Amino acid sequence: MKEGKLNVGEIGRSLSIPQSTAVVSIKMHKEAGLIDIEMAPGRKGSQKICSLPYDEVVIQLPSMNKEVDNRTVEVQMPVGLYTDFEVSPPCGLCSREKIIGFLDVPSSFLNPERSTAELVWFEKGFLEYKFPNNMPNGEELKSLGVVLEVCSEVPGTSKQWPSDITVWINGAEVGTWTSLVDFGDKRGKLTPAWWKLGGSQYGLLKSWNVTHTGSFVDGIEVSKVKLKDLEIHDHTSVKVRIGIKEGSRNVGGINVFGKGFGNYAQDILLRMEFV
């Protein structure tokens, strides 16, 4: 509710959902302490006015954190737990069991079942995730990395389909990697049997890494963005955006794979290494 205070009807219209669905969702958010409700006069009696009590909410699941060693901390984020998005068709989401919502309908990205998604795809736009900022007091970052399984997206698959895929961290454009292929030559090791072979099967495991000297994809420098540009100490979360930048030369879409799809049993991983 970036607009401020809204009533139930306004919330339903802004999300393109029935008012009955909005009522149920608001009740759940109220019980979780994520929405404030006050009563106000309406045209027919009283109405519920909803507002946000917090500017930022970070969800941290106990199983997400992994201390690799005493100098490295990793957090994995399920691909469906994005906090913001902007996508255009062809687009969609699926879990290990089924398609979520409707294919090529961007509003399906609001479906509550998105939390179970193991594959997300779209042609243009972005997905944004909020990771908890696990920077301990007194520590100094050596590097911050984002690792994910990813590839281009074409209706069907193609051995020649370049796409410029960009990662941003806390609003800073870290760098772009060009995927050359939408992989469909064989079934992914983890891809469920019901998923047709004519669709994207797996991606490549790519690593964006920011250090004090610059930013790298798989060890190759892609930009001069440095750790200081990310302002990690100024935020309670680390915002990671994955998408197709406006004006990109190769707009070939994107597939993002979770731990239940593709070739690698991991979600989107944020890795902090300390000095």
Phi, psi and omega in degrees: 000066181295341184284349181111235181267130180227150173272176186299317180299318180294322178296316179300316181292321182292332180261359181057045178233156178299152181298326179297321178293320179297321180299314180296316181296318180296321178299316180295317180292325177295316179296330179275357180078019184261353179221139172261139180234133174229149181269141180215155179299140177233183181293328179234077181089222182256162178224154178270126177253125185252144176213164181267128178280344184232148174279336185210137177233127178245123179261121181239115179271140184304326184277355184283327186276140176217117177273104183294313173208186184284000178240003182221134175233134179239145175229131176255136181241121176304143187296338181273356183265042175289152180256350177204154179200160171206111187226158175227152180294154359291134182209162178170175178220150171211152175264190176293338187254332190194167169290140178260121181073223183238144177292141175063026176240103184305330180295343176296341179288353174265353182302129180304334180288357179301337180297341180265002185297140175240352175213131178228136180217153177194163182274307181231157176115211185200163165238140178235136182238146174250113175266147175295139177277101184265028180287110180291150177299137176086354180268157177240130180289138171263321178198158175226125184233154174234125182237132179206156174269127192205155173197181178291172178222120175227147173304117191088223175217166179204138178282347178225093182208080184290144177213131180272107184255124187245147174240134173244144174232123183051039177086350180271131180283103186288314180166167184239137173240137180262113173279134183263348192220147163254105193284120177216018184287334179204161182292138176297152183302328183252354184293127184295154186295333183287340182287123187297146180292342178283357179256171180301132187254323183196171178230196174252145178275110185245147184234117171265130185224130180248130180234188178286348182253341181162191182241145189222148169243115184052041176086355180258126183295132181238344177197171179263011177295130183243170181306320182298333181287343183275343177051048183302320184292345184267001186227148176275349178226165174245114182271123179243121179247134181234127181182193179252116184289141175300136181086005179298145179292318182248101179259085184245021176073183185207138168246130175243123186257140174263188186288349181255010182219154175084214186248351187234127184277063176210154173269195177290126188248132172250125183240125174250125174247134184251154181296000000 
